[in-house]
Amino acid sequence: MHKLTGVVTAVVSPMFPDGCLDVYSFRSFIEWQVLSGINGLTVAGTTGEVSTLSYEEHISLVKTTIDQTKGRVPIVVGSGSNSTFEAIHLTQAIKELGADYSLQVVPYYNKPTQEGLYKHFKRIAEAVDLNIILYSVSSRTGVGLTADTIHRLSQIPGIVGIKETSANMLTIYKLLRTKRLLKDKFAVYSGDDSTCLGASEIGSNGVISVISNLIPKSIVNLYNLSYRLSTKDKLNYICSKVFKLCNLMFIETNPIPVKTILGKPGLITSGVRLPLTHLNYNHCIKVLKAIRTL
């Protein structure tokens, strides 16, 4: 199994205007990502519109990804649920298909206690022998994992890391302290493009990125440059361009902006599923202008 480090694209799920999955477009998009030097792929996550995918579509995306990549990069698959039983069922299915990692989102809507969250993830890890990355995104789930709960979970076999979407560097620093206590057996991934370089400089393992859907080579180069002191001036120049675009990727709900822009040059079919709608025209113009400055 591949070790997960560096820039991991949280890939979109291409759809026709009627909302049906475009598997052919998805396959070619995956290949473009791999050839662009991306370090890994996350399928059926937030950016992949997982909340509107049927079980059959979920499985189809995973099968297509694994078939197309043929072991060239590690594959992370979103298989979480606010039902522990459903999360176990889906995680077992993706394991059998050959996924390298399961991305397990904090249960949404039912707002468990910290003890409930602990038991939820513990039960999944005990039921399925697959490396699990916790996914903390309280802005969407309504509840987050505390530092104490994360520390408890990090000691469970099979739970190997966390994707932290907070833009708060103090939160990331606290997670990295847990990583150090476990002698780097627990990985910390930034889930926020705008803080990924700061996180990498203090010891994170990588970024699960939205913006790398659009400019994979640039984000990989940017991430690699961050380790070279001799390139700081160049790094700062690139950052000033890229981070403006990062912020614009959330001018409307993710993945609306990124899918709309990917559809402009025909990289994918850019339909989204209701209740999501296409990017507002004025917002689209702003994003396109930012891309032209890169």
N, C-alpha and C positions, 0 to 999 in steps of 0.2 A: 504494500500500500504506500502511496505517495505521502510525504510529509507536506502539510499545508502551510505555506509561507508566502509572503509577497502580496501581489495584487490578484485578488480573486473576483472575477466579475459576477455580480448578481444579475443574471441574464434576464432579459425580457422574454415574454412568450408572444411571438408574432401571431396576429389574428387578422382575418379578413374583415371587411367592413361590417359583415353581419355577425361578427363575434366568434366565428368558428376558427379553431386553431389552424395555422398554416405551418404544417410540419416541414414541408420542403424549404420554406424560408428560414425556419428555425435551424434546420440542419446546416444550411449554407452560412448562417450567422455564427453558429458554433465553430465551424471550420475557420472562418475569418478571425474569430477571437483567438483560437489556438495558434494560428499562423502569425498573429500579431505579437506573440510572446507572452500572453497572459499566463499567470502561474496556477490558475485553477478556475473552476466554474461553480457557481451556485445556481441550482435549478429549482423552480417552483417555490421561490421565496416571495417576499413582498413585491419586489420589482417584477416578478413573473406572474403577478395577479393570482396568487395561490388561492385566495379566498373565494374566487369564482370558478375554479377548476373542478371538474368532476373527478371522481376517482380514476376513471378510465383515461381521461386526459392527462392527469398527473403521471400515471404509469407510462403513457405514450411519450411524454417529454423526457422522462428518465431513460427509457429504452433508447430513444433517438440519440440522446446525449452520449450515452455509454457506447453505443454502436459507432457514432461518428468520431469520438475522441480516441477510442481504441487504446486506452491506458496512457495517453500522452500527458494528461494533466489530471490532478485529483478532482473528484466530483463530489460536491456537497449537495444534498437534496433536502429541501424543506419538507419535513414530515410531522410537524407538530399539530396539535389540536387542543381545543379547550375540553375535550373528552380524553381522559387518559387511555381508555380502551381503544379509541380510534387512532390515537397517536401510536400506540403499540402495533396495531394492525398495519398501518401505513409504513411504519419504520421497518417492520419485518419484511414487507413487500419490497421496499427499496434495497434492503440488504440482499435479498435473493436475486435482485436484478444486477447487483454489482456496485452499488454506490460505496464510496469511501467514507463518507461522513453523513450524519443526520444533523440537520439544523432544527433545533427544538425551540419554538417560540414559547414565551411565557403565556399560559392560558388566558384567553381574552373573554370578556363579557361576564363570566361568572365570578370574577374577582376573588380568588382564593387567598387565604392567609399565607404567611410565610411558611408555616408548617405544611399547609396544603401544597404549596409549590414544591417544597422539598420532597414530599412523598410522591408527587406526580412524576418528577424527573427521576427519582430513585427507582420507581416502579418500571419506568420505560427502560432504564439502563440495565435493570436486572432481567427484564424480559427478552431483550434483543441484544445480541453480541455485535454491536456496531458502535464505532466512535461517535460520541454525541457532542455537539457544540451548542451550548445554551444561547438563546437569542433574547436579549433584554431590550425591549422597545416600548417603554411605558407610555409613550405618546399615542400608541395605537392600542395597547392592551388594557390600559387603565390601572395596571398594577405592575410594580417592578420588583426585581430581586434585590434584597439588601446585601450589604457586604458580608454579613455574618452567614446568610443563607448560601451565598455563592461559595464562601469558604467551606461550608459543610458539604456542598454538592461536589466541590473540586476533589474531595477525598474519596468519592465513589468510583470504583473501577468502571471505565467506559465513558465517563464524562471527562472530556479532554480539553475543553476550552469554552470561551464565551465570545459572542459577538456583541459588543457594547455600542449602541447607537448614540449615546449621549455625547454632546459636544463639549462636555465639562471635563477638562483635563485632570481635575482632581479625582473624579470618579475613575478615570482610566489609571491614574497613578495608584489608587487603592487596589485596583484589580491586579496591577503588576506586582504589588507587594505580595499578594496571594501566590502569584506565579513564582516569585523568588523563594517563598517559604516552601514551595513544593519542588524546588530545584528544577524549574522549567518543565515540569511534567504537565502543567496546565497552561494552555495557550490563551493569549488575549488578542482578539482581532478588533480593529476599529470598524464600526459600521457607519461612520460619518466621514465622507470624503474630505471635508474641510479641516478635520483634525488629524488625518491619518499620518501626515509627516511628523507632526509634533509627537504623536503616539509612538511612531517608529523610533524616534530619537531617544525615547526613554525606555524602549525595550519591548514594544508590542511585536507580535508575530506577523502582522500584515493587515490588509484592509479588505473587507468585503464591499466592493465598490459599485456604485450606480454609474458614475461618470465614465468608467472604463467601457461601458457599452458603446459610447460614442467615440472615444479616443483611446483605445487600449494601448497602443504603442507609446503615446505621450505619457500616460499615467505610469506605465511600467518604467519608462526612462526617468520620470520624475522621482519615483520611489527609489530607484537605484542611485540616482544622483544624491539623494539625501544622506547617503553614507560617506560621501567624499567631500572632505573639508575644502579641497581645492576648487570645487565647483559651486561654492555658496552664492557667488554673484549671479551665475547663470541660473541657479536654482530659484533664487528670489525673483528673478525676472519671469521665469516660467510660472511660478506660483501665483504671481499677481494676475496672470491671464487665466489660469486654470481655475482658481478659487472663485472668481467671479462667475464662471460657468457652473461650478459646483452649486453655488447658491441659487442660480436660476433653475437648476434641475428640480427645485422644490417650490417654484413660483406657483405651481398648482400641485395637487396630490401626486406623488410618485406612484406609478410610472408614466403618468400622462405626458410630461414634457419630454422625457427621454424617448418614448415610443414615437411621438409626433416627429421629432427631429430625425430619428433613424429612418423614418419613412420618406423624408424629403429626397435623399439621393437614391432611394429604392433599396436600401440595405435589408429592410424587412417590410412586410405588410403591417401597417401601423394601427390597425383597429384596436379599440379597447372595449371592454365589456361593461355594460351598465351594471351598477350605477355610476361608473366612471364615464366621462365624456371627453371629446377631443379638446386640445389646448386652445384657449382663447387666442384669436388672431393677433392682438396686440402683444400678448405674452410670447407668442411664437416669433414675432419680429425681433423682440428683445434677445431671445435665445440665439437666433440665427446671427445677429450682429456680434454677439459675444464669441461665437464659434469662428467667425471670419477673422477675428483678431489673433487667433492662435497661430 
